[in-house]
């Protein structure tokens, strides 16, 4: 637990506490002695010990053990000389609590036991020589002092345990935030760069096929490859800059309005894609629009990778009530006999949907092929990331 004040400084609250204890000791010791006729009248030495014990409390966060030793020694000397029981016991108790708040219970118990033993010896010397003090009185005084120290030790230990628990919670929260950000970056790289590479691979294949017969078409494909690679590299640079903590220009958020451009890019790569945008004009939040774009992008990437060169795809966007409906289907070979294997792509699409309060299903169609269906709220219910 971090109970220390900033380096080179005392905590203002501790300084105020030490000043208050010093004041109480200075004005309260004499009245306390008036009620104890057998005690020695407080003199300059008594008040020096009081100031030493109370003043050291200002440093308990930075030096818990030295403060514990100073207050314990001052209290033992004070009581051994015969000065009256009084306010000097408060700093001693607080020093015990401060030690317990900084140390483990075992170490604190050993230190407090030694302190209590020294006090017991001091009390024995003080009252053992008094013929009017019986054994029961001496035992009662020692027992009372022990309880006086046990209580603050319990409070300090409880405070330390609670503070340690809070620190662990904060640490776990920080780790979770870092982990979530890393997963987000991994997903963005997978979706953005992965899609770009898939499109480039298909376009390159088409370009090689038509290079000799249709140079103009090959040139058009090469231009598309160049633009796709630039977009993918720009997205990769942004994510790497964020990972290094460097400032990077923010890309305008992708959304429903960009789905048409996405489909055209895939078409240029040689995959026949039909777009049915019946959600034109639907007012969606930035988070929903971004999630929709990424889901369509990843679904078409999977078609490029797995459906086969002769397959076609269809993208349909509609809205019903407060939901945006997305369907991407293809005429490819469909999933394996055991069902689709949910790799990073499907898992990422599902996570994007659920993160904003939607849901996603991915399964083979009744014939050959595969279909992804998503239902997203027009207004995201949970804040999600955007590009």
N, C-alpha and C positions, 0 to 999 in steps of 0.2 A: 504493500500500500504506500502511496506517495503522500506522506503527511508533511514533507519538508516545505519550508518557505523558499521563495526564490533565493538563488545563491547570493550570499553577502548581505541578506536583509532578514529582519525579523517580521513575523506576521503581525500586522497592526492589532488584531484582536488579542493576540498573546501578550503584547506589550500593555494593552489596556487591562487585561486580566491580572498581569503581574502588578501593575500600579494599584489596582483595586485591592488585591490581597495585601500589599504592603500597607496601604492606608488602614485596612481593617485590623491588621496586626498591630500597627502603631497605636490606634485609638482603642482597641478592644482588649489588649492584653492586661492592662492595669485593672479594669473592671472585673475581668475574669479572675485575676489574682485576689481581689477583695473577697471573693466567695471561697477562697481556699487558704484558710489561716495558716496551715502548715507549710505552704509553699514559700519559696524565697521571693522577696519583692523584686520585680523586674528592674534592671539597671541598664547601663549602656551596653554591656555585653549581650544582655537578652535581646535588646532591640537590633544590635548588629546581626545576631543570628536570625532574627525574624526577617530583616531586610535581605539577608543572603538567601534564605529559603524562598521567600516570596518573589524576590527579583529574578531569580534564576528561571522561574516559570516562563519568562518571556522567550526563552530559547528552547523550549521542550520539543518543538517540531524539528529543529536542526540538530540538537544534541540531546536526545531523550535519555541516554545512559548517564552522561555527566550531570544533567539536571537531577536525575533520580539520586545520584550519589551525593550531590551537594545538599539537596533538601533532606535526604535521610541523615547525613552526617550532622547538619545543623540542628535537626530535630532531636537527634540522640544527645548531642551535647547540651542542648537547651533543657531537656528533661532530666538528664543525668545530674546537672548542676543543681536542679531542684526548683527551677522556675515553674510557674503554674501552667496547668493544661489550658490551652486557649487557641487562638486563631492560627498559631504556627502549624497546627495539624492539617489545616486545609491545603497549603502548598504540598505537603508530603503526600497527601491522598491524591492530589491532582498529578503529581509526578509519577505515581504508580499507574494511574490511568493512562498517562501519556506514554509510558514505557510499554504498557500492554497494547496500546494502539499502534505501536511501531514494531514490536517484536512478536515472535511466536508465543503461544501460551506456555510452552515448556520452558523457554528461556526466561520469560517474565516470572513464572512461578518460582524458579530457582533464585532469581534476584530478589524477589519480594520475601521469600523465605529467609534469605540471609539478612535482609533488612529487619524483618520481624524478630529474628533471633538476637540481633544486636540490640534492638529496642527492649527485648525481654531481659537481656543482661543489664541494660541500663536501668530498667525499672526495678530489677532485683537489688542492684546496688543502692538505688535511691530509697526504696521502701524497706529493704531487708534490715537496714540499720535502725529503723524507727520502731521502738518497742511497742508503739500504739498501732502499728499496722499488722494485721493478721494475714495468714496465708491466703485466706479466702478473698481478702481485699486485693492483695497482690495479683492473684490469679484472675480476678475479675477485670483488673486494669489491663493486664496483658491480653486477655481474651477480647476486650473491647477494642484495643489497638489493632489486633489481628483482623477483626471484622471491619474496622475502619479502612484497612488496606485491601481486604478481599473484595469489597463492594466496588471500588473504582477499578480494580483489576478486571472484574467481570464486565463492567461498562466499557472499558477500553478494548477488551477482547471482542466484545460484540460490535463495537464501532469498526475495529479492524476487519472483522469478517464481512461486515456489510460493505465496507469500502472496497475490499478485495473483490467481492462479488460484483459490485458495480463496475469496477475496472475490467473484470473479465467480460462482462456483458458488453462494455464499450469496445473492448478489443475484438470480440466476436462480431460485433456489428460492423466494425471497420473492415475486418477480414471478409465479411459477407458482401459489403459494398464493393471491395476490390475484386472479389470473385465474380460478382454479377457484372461488373464493368468489363472484366476480361472475357466473360462469356458473350456479352453483347458485342464486343469487338470481334471475337472469333466468328460470331454469327454474321456480322456485317461483311467481314472479309470473305467468308464462305459464300454468302449470297451474291455480293457484288463482283468479286474477282472470279469466283467459280462460274457464275453465269457468263461473264465476259469471255473466259477461256473456252467454255463450251461453245459459245457462238463463234468464236474465232476458229476453233477446230473444224466446225461444220463448214464455215465460209471458206476456209483454206481448202477443204476437200472439194467443194464445188468449184473454186477457182482453178484448181489443178485440172479438173474435168473439162472446163470450158476454155482453158488458156489458149489452146491452139486454134479452136474453131471460132471463138468469139472474144477477141482481145478486149473489146470495149466492155463486155460483161465482166471479164476478169479484172479490168481496171476498176470498175465500179465495186467489185467485191473487195479488192485490195484497199480501196478508200474506206469501205465499211470496217474492215479489219483494223485499219489505222485508228479510226474514231473510237471503235470499241475498246481497243487496247489503251488508248489515252484515257478514256473514262474509267477503266478498271484501275489503271495506275494512279490516277488522281484520287480515287476512293481509297486505294491502299496507302498512299502517302498521308491522307488525312487521318486514317486510323493509326498509323505508325507515329504521327506527330502527337496525337492524343495520348498514345501509350508512353511516349517520352515526356509528356507534360509540356509540349511546345505549342504555341498558338498556331492555329491553322484556319484558313478561310472557311467559313461555314457554307456548305453546299445548300442551295435552295431545297427545301424539303420536297422529296418525291411524293407523288400522290396519284389520285385517279386520273388526273389530266395527263400524266406521263405514261399511262398504260398503252395508249395508242402508239407512241414512239417506241416503247419496248416491243410491241408486237411487230412493228415494221422492221425493227432490227433483227428479230428472229426470222422473219420472212426472208430478209436479205441473205440470211445464212442458208436458205434452202428448205426450211420447214414450212409447210403450208399451214397457216394459222388463220382461223376465222374469228373475228372479234364482234361480239354482239353487246354493245354498250347501251343497255336500257337504263343505266343509272346516271346518265348525263344530266347534270344539273342538281344532283342530290347533294345537299349540304352536309358534308362529313367533316369531322374534326381532323386536325393535322395528323394526330396519332393514328386514327382509323385509315386515313388515306395512305399514310406511309406503310402501315401493316398490309393493306390491300395490295399495294404495288409490290412489296417484297414477296407476298404469297404467290401472286401471279408470276413473278420473275422466277422464283424457285421451282414452281410447278412446270413452267416451260423449260427450265434448265434440265429438269428430270426427264422431260420428253426428249430433249436433244440427246441426253446421255443414254437412255435406256429403251426408248420406244422403237427404235429402228429407223433406217433411212427412208422407208416408204410410208411411214405413218404421217397422220395429220393431227392437228390439234384444234380445239375450239375453246374460246374464252367468253364467258357470259357474265355480265355485271347487271344486277337488278337491285331494287330496294323494295322492301315490304315493311310498311309501318315505320318503326324506328331502327330497322336493321338493313345493312348492306349485304346482299347475297352474292357470293362469288362461286363460279363453277369453272374448272379447267378440266377438260377431258381429252383423251387421245385415242387413236385407233391402233396403238402399238400392240406389242405381244402380251401386255398385261403382267400382273405380278406372278411370282413363282407359285407353284402348287400349294405351298404351305402358307401363302398369304404374303403381303408386302413386308419387306424388312425395313423397319423404321430406323434409318440412319440419321445423320445430322440434318439432312434436308427436311424430311417430314417432321421430325421432332422440332426443328426450328420454326416451321410454319405453324405447328400447333401451339408452340410457346408464344409466338407473336399474336395469335388469335386470343388465347386465354389471358394474356397480359393486359388486354384492353376490355375484357369482359365478354369475348366472343367464344366460338368453338369451331373446330375444324375436323372433318372426316376425310380419310384417304383410303380408297379401296378399289379393287378391280371392278370393271363393269360386267354386265351379264354376258357379253361377248368378249372378244379380245379387247384389251385396252385398260386404261386406268383413269380414275376420276378423283379430283380433289374438290371438296365442297366446304365453304367457310361461311359462317354467319357472324358478322361483326356489327356492333352497335354504331349507329351514325355518329354518336358522341362517345368517345372512349370513357369507360367507367373507371379505369385505372390509368394513371399517367404512364406512358411508355416512351421509349427513346425514339428519336428521329434522326435522320441523317443530317 
